[in-house]
Amino acid sequence: MARTSWVDADSNPDLDAHVAQLEHFTKAMADGVVDKNELEKQENNLVAAMKAVESSLSDEQHSKVTKLLAEVTAYSVMRTLHELAQAQVKSLKL
């Protein structure tokens, strides 16, 4: 199986294709509302994936993956807040 990069040609994070392959995610997003059960299922999937990977990593790899997870989380929160702020500004202009 060919490896798909996490970064696009312009050095931007590009995980959308990977996320789109998560059937449970696309189903949860289909109605535009994430309910408590869907969020709980995603949390369980995340914990399972973390446990599956964590035990197979060397200390150096674990450190790098920990940093990666923290950066992805920070980016996700910041991007969401930025997009919400932009939407709010746009709605005020209407």
N, C-alpha and C positions, 0 to 999 in steps of 0.2 A: 504494500500500500504506500503510495507516494505521500510524503509529508507536505502538509499545507501550512504555509507560514502564518505566524501570528501577527505579522506586520506587512502592510501593503508596500507598493513600490515607492510611495512618497514618505515612508517611515511613519505612517499612522497606524495605531492599533487596528487590527482587522480581524476581530473574532466573530463578526456577524455570521459568516458562513458556518462556523463551528456551532454557534448558538442555534442557528436555523435547523441544524440536524437533530436537535433535542426535541423529540416529538412531544414530550410532556410540556415543554416550554411553549411551543407553537399552539398547542391545544389550550393552555392556560391563557395565552394572550389573544386568542381568537375573538373573545367577546369584549376585549378592552378592559376587563376588570380582573384583578387578581384577588381571589378570595382567600380566607384563612387556610382552608384545606390545601389549596394550590401552593401557597407560600410554605406551608409545613412540608409538603411533598418535596418542594425544591430544596428546602433546608436538609431534609433527610438524604436527598440525592447528593448534595454537596458534601455532607459529612461522610457518606459512604465513599465518594470519590477521593476525598482527602485521606481517609484511613487506608484506602487501597494503595495510594501512591506513597504516603509518608513512610510506611514501614520498609519500602524498597529503596529509599534514598540514603546515600552516604551523608555524613554531617555537612560536608560542603554543598552537596546538592540540596539538602534540606534547607540550608541557609538561603540559597539562591531562590528556591521555590517559595519560601516564606516571604522573601522580599517581593517576588513577582505577585503573589496573592495579595499582599498589602497594597502594592501599586495599582493593581487591577481594581481592587475595592475602592481605593481613594479616587481613581479616575472615574469609576462608575458613579460614585456619589457626586463628585464635582460636575460631571457631565449632566447628570439628572438635574441638579440644582441650577446649572447654567441654562438648560433647555426650559425649565419651568419659569425662570426669570425672563427669558426671551419671549416665551408665550404670554406672560403677564404684560410685558411692555407692548407686545403686538396687540393684545386685546384692549389695552387702554387707548391705543391709537385709533381703534375702530370707532 
